Structures are given as C-alpha cells and as structure tokens.
C-alpha cells in the first residue's frame, strides 16, 4: 500500500508550527526514514499518520483513501516504540497473539499468524517465556513479531533501537532489515541516528525545524546534500570557504560553498602538503587533524595513524567535493 502525505502542518497551543507544509510518499514495500534533531517534527508526523494527533492542515492518504478523520484503531497502522510496550504478564506467544485476538481473528488463523511471526523473528523457542526472562534485543523482536501477526498495511517505527546498547542495535538493525525484505512491509522509520538510517532505509527524508529539507536515496542524501544543514547533519564535513588557502592547495576552483567529508581525503604523493597536529586511533581508522600554514585545521581519516608533527600529502577527487550555491 502506498502512503501519501500532502502539505502536512501542525502547531501546538498557538506556537510556531512544529510541522510545516511537509509532503512525501512511501511506496509499497519500502522503508522511508525520517531523520533529524530532537524537536524537528519527525515524531509529530509519525503520530499524525498513526491518528494520535490531528493535523491542522494537509492530507494523509492510505492508497486513495483520505485518513485524516479515521480513528487510529481503524487505520491498520502498527507502531513499534523505543520502549517495547509489550505486556509483562503475558508470555511471548500471548503477546504476539494479542493483536489478532483483539480484532476477532479466528483461532486457527491466529495460531498460524503467531507461528509465522515467531519463526520470522527467530523466537519460536522462546514462545513460553515472559518478557522479564528475555534480553532487550529479544523483547524488541517480540514487539516486531506482534506487528507481523497483526498484518498491518503500514508499520511506524519511533526510534525503536535507541534504548539498546551498541552491539544490540547493530544486531537488531540487521534483523529488522532482513524481516522487512522477507515480508515486504511498508514502513516509516523515525530516528536521529545517521548510521542507522543510512543502513536501514530505502529513502531518507531529512527534517529541520518542521520542514523537510531533502528526500532521496541514502547515498544521494549523504554525498549530494541539498543544503548546508543536511550536509552537516548527515556526517562530518570540512567546509572550505571561498577565501581559504585550502582551495589553491587542493586545486579547487569556483565560487560557492564547498566541502569534503574526512573519508574523502586520499593520501599520496600529490595534493596539499600538511602537518599532523593531532592524531586519534579509532580502531578501523585514524582521525587526523592536519594544518596548512595560514589556514584553519581540517579533519581527515587515514587507514593508519601518523605521528604528531609528521608531514603528509593528501588530495580530494573532484567527484568527492560537496558544493552548494553561495548563500
């Protein structure tokens, strides 16, 4: 099922709009990510689509049906929250079966839905356990299984992995992507985590102060940001002003704002000759702060660390520059 959002706007108690004229579409079977800092409006959009918060203006369509006045329980949209929201007194099986039972699905069909959902989320062996007997990652998989058993048209994820530790986030991220691809779920995924959104989503929408600044494929948004805010939010970047000595040293011509990401620096025998002023080992790479006489220091990444005070040369390929029009 396709989901369409048209000119969605919302303000609370006469304050400035927290969502302002936002439009996008979610294609059937895709994960669209909404990413942005706290307070940018992404969760408000999620709640309007779910039916918990009425929009002040604009339309929400599921397929061709306008959903603005449809109550939440009739929208066939399921939410997965940050804090799991599973029943502590019920077994895994009964938690997953809760949705179909509440909707009056016949017992044989409910049992089959639960069986498939538990198998898909790899929880079949844990069906009789209570949530207190599960790890955080297993509890989040129960929440996913409950969604699968309900068979919604749309799944809304509200920062579902942010309460987990780094290792579990990585594991669940891979599990979630696998489950989505196997089942063909249509999803809207809200997060503030750039790496999570880049690895999980088919397309990304970047929010800032209630507005949608850019939407596109993850690689496009990361490598070709439409605005300075998007460029900064989606990862580290070195901006090189028009009057910077770095422009001549790196062979950059033209006007307007230009920058490059630290991983775009290519060490070699040509390019800018710099001195390492600071080096930090980060496991898979080293972060170097390099200096050109008379210019501001820049941050670059290297496969190996370099001694402080050592000299090196690096260049940036033409296609790796991020260019924006002058303000």
Secondary structure, DSSP 8 states (H G I E B T S, - for coil): --EEEEEEEE-STT-S-SEEEEEEEE-TT-EEEEE-STTSSHHHHHHHHHTSS--SEEEEEETTEE-TTS-GGGS-EEEE-TT----TTSBHHHHHHHHHHHTT--HHHHHHHHHHHHHHTT-GGGTT-BGGGS-HHHHHHHHHHHHHHHT-SEEEEESTTTTS-HHHHHHHHHHHHHHHHHHT--EEEEES-HHHHHHH-SEEEEEETTEEEEEE-HHHHHHS-SSHHHHHHTS--EEE-TT-THHHHTT--SSSEEEE-GGG-EEEEEEEEEEEEEEEE-SS-EEEEEE-TTS--EEEEESS---TT-EEEEE--GGG-EEE---
